[in-house]
Amino acid sequence: MTPSIELKFNHYYIQHCKHLKLKGLQPKTIDAYSRAIRRIGEHFQWHLDNLTQDQLVDYFHALLSRLSWSAVKLDLYGLKFFYTHVLQKPWVNVLMIKPPRCARIPDIVTVAEAQQLFMSTRNLSYRVFYFMIYSLGLRLGEGLSLEVGDVDATRMRVHISNAKGNKDRLVPLPVNTLKVLRKFWAVHKNPVLLFPNRARGLKGAHLAESPLDRGGVQKTIKISYAPTKSARYMQ
C-alpha cells in the first residue's frame, strides 16, 4: 500500500466509523460494519472507490465458502452503508438469495450434563459463567455484558440490557446463583464488571475494563461440552 492510498483509506475508514455512530446503530452492528470495511479493503488492496458489480460478486461468492451466511450478509450491508454515507455513490447491488432454513431439533442439556460441563474446566471464571448463563437462561453476549449493578439482590432479579431486538428484560435470580456470584465477586472485586477479563489474572481482575473474551468462552464451551455430548450417546 502506497502512503497516499493508505491515507485515503484511513480517512474513509474514520468517516465510516463516525457515520455508524451518528446513525445510532448498536455497538455490535458498528463493530461488524467497521470490520467489514477493513476486510474488504484488504482484499481489494484498499481501493474501494470504484468497485464493479463483477468484483463484488466474485468477492462475496468466495466469502461464502469460508464464512457463515450471517457474516457475509453483514459484510454486504456494511459495504452498502459505506457507499451510501461515506462515498455518497449509488450502490452497485449484489443479488444474494438466502439459503433455505434447516429446522434442527435443539440440543437440550440436562441438569446432570450441565453439572458435568461446569466442572469440566479448572478456570473459575468460566465455571461460574457457565453456571450463571445456564441458571438464568441467558445468551452468551448477555452474560458477558452483565455488570455488578445489574444484579438486584433485594428483588432477586437480574436486569438484562440491550438483549435481542434491542430490548431490556428482567429475569428471576435463584438464591444459589446469587450465592455463587457473590463468592466469585469476592475473588476479583471488579467495581463494574461481573466477569472481568483475565489478562492480568484473577489478582488483577479488579483493574480490568472489559469482560471475558467472547471467542475464548465459545472455544472453551465447545471443548468442554464435546465429552459430555459423546458420553450421552455412548450410554
N, C-alpha and C positions, 0 to 999 in steps of 0.2 A: 504494500500500500504506500503510495507516494504521500508526502506531507500534506499536499493540497487536498487529495482525496480523503485523507484521514480527518482533516479539519472540517471538511464539508459534511462527512458522515456524522462526526461527533456533534456538529451543530444541529443536524437534522434529528439526531437521537435525543438531544437535550430538549428540543422543541416538542418532540413526540411525547416525552415524559411529562412535560408541562401541560400539554393539551389533555393527556389522560387524567391528570389530577383536576384540571379545570372542569372537565365534564362530569366530575363526581363519581367516577367508576370505583368499584370495590377494589381493595388492595390486591386481592387475588387476580382480578382481571387486569389491573395495571401491571402486575408482575408478569403475567402471561403475554400481554401485548408488547411489553418492552423486550421481553426475552425473544419474542418472535422476530422483531426487527433486528436484533443482534444476530440471530441465527440466519435469517435471510440475507442480511448484509454480508456476512462472512461467506455465504455460498456464492453470491454474485460479486465478490471482491469489492464490496462496499459501494457498488454502483446501483442505486435504487431509483434513479430519476426516470429512466425510460425503459422499464421492463416490458417486454412484449407478452402477448397472451400465450404464445408458444413457450416462452421461457417459464412462465408461471405454471402452465400445465405440466411441463416436464418436472419442475421443482416439486410441486405438490404430489404428483404421481410417485416420484421417488421417495418422498417423505412418508407416504402411506405404507411403504414396505418396511419401515423401521419404527414408526410411532403409531399410537392409537388414533382412532378417528377423532376423538375429542381434542387431542393435542394438535392434530393437523388443522382442525376447524379453528382453533384459537390462533394459529399462525395466519390462517386466511383472513380472519376478522381483524387481527392486529395489523396486517398489511393494508387492508381496506381502510382502516382508521387512519393509518399513516398517509395514504394517498389523499384522503378526503380532507384532513385537518392540517397536515404539515406541508405536503406538496401542493395541495389545493388543485389537484388534477382529477379528471374523470377516472373512475375506477374501471380497470380492464377486468370485466367479470370472468371468473373461473367457475364454470358449472361443475358442482360436485354433488353427486347423488348419495345420500346417506345409506349405508348398507342396512338390510332388514335387521330388526332386533331379534335376538335369540332369547326365548323365555327359559331361564335356568332356575332350578329349584335352589333356594338359598341354603347354604351350609350352616346349619344352626349348631352352635357349640353348646354342649350340655354343661351342667354345673361341675361335674367331675372333670370334664375336659378343660373347662376354664381354670379350675384349680391347678391342674397339671401345667397349663400354659403359664399361669402366674409364677409357678415355682421353677420353671424351666430356665430362667435366667438368673444369674447372680447379681445383675445390675439392679440395685434397689430402685432407681428412678423408673426404669422400665417396668419392674414388677408392680410398683404402686400404680403406675399409669395404666397398665393392663387392667388391674382390678377396678380402677375408677371408671374407665370408659365402659367396662362390662356391667358394673353395678348401676351406673346411671343411664346406660343406653345411649352413649354419645358417639358421634362420628370422630374420626381421628383428629381432624382440624379443630373441631370444637373443644376437644380435650386439651390440645396443645395450647390453645389461646386462653385458657382459663386463668384468671388472676385470683389472688387471695381474697380480694373484695367481692368476688362473685359467689363465695360460699357464705350462705346465711345460716349460721348455726342456731339462731333464735327461732326462725320459722322452719328450719330443717328443709331447706331447698337451695338449689344452685341456679344462678342466673346465666343462661347461655346467650351470648351476644352474637349478632350477625350470623345466625345459623342459615341453613339452606333457605333460599328465597329471600335473603336479607331480612330475616325476621328474628326477633328475640323470643325466648321462651323460658319457662321455669320448670325444673324437673325436681321430683322429690329426692331428698338426701337421706339415705339409710344411715342408721346410727353407726353401724360397723364401718361404713365408708368414711364418715366424719372422723371416727377414731383413727383410722389408717392415715388420713390426710393430715391430721394434727401431729401424729408421730413423725410423719415424713417431713412436714414443715419444720419441726423442731430440729431436724438434722441440717437442712440447708438454710433456713431463716431468711429467704429472699423476701424483701418487703412488698414486692409486687407480684412476681410470677409464682404460680403454683408448681410448675415443672420447669425450673431454670435449666439452661443447657449445662453440659458437663465439661466445657472447655477448660475450666480451672479445677475440675474435680468437685466433689461434694463440699470440701472445705472452703472452696472459693465460690460456691454457687450463690451465695448471698450478694455477690457483686455482678452476677450475670444480668444482661439487659435483653436477652432473647430466650425463647423457650427451647426445649429439646428439638434436635434436628428431625424434621419430618421424615426424611429419607432413611435416617438411622433407625427410627422407630419402626418404619414399614419393613425394613430388611430384617430386623430382629424378630418381629412378629412372624414373618414368613418362615424364618429358620426355626423358631420355637414351636410353631403350630404344625410343621411337617411331621415330626414324630408322633404327635397327638392324633393327627388325622390317619396316619398309617396304622397306628395301634387299633383304631376303631374298626378298620376293615379287615384286620387280621383276627379279630375275635370270632 
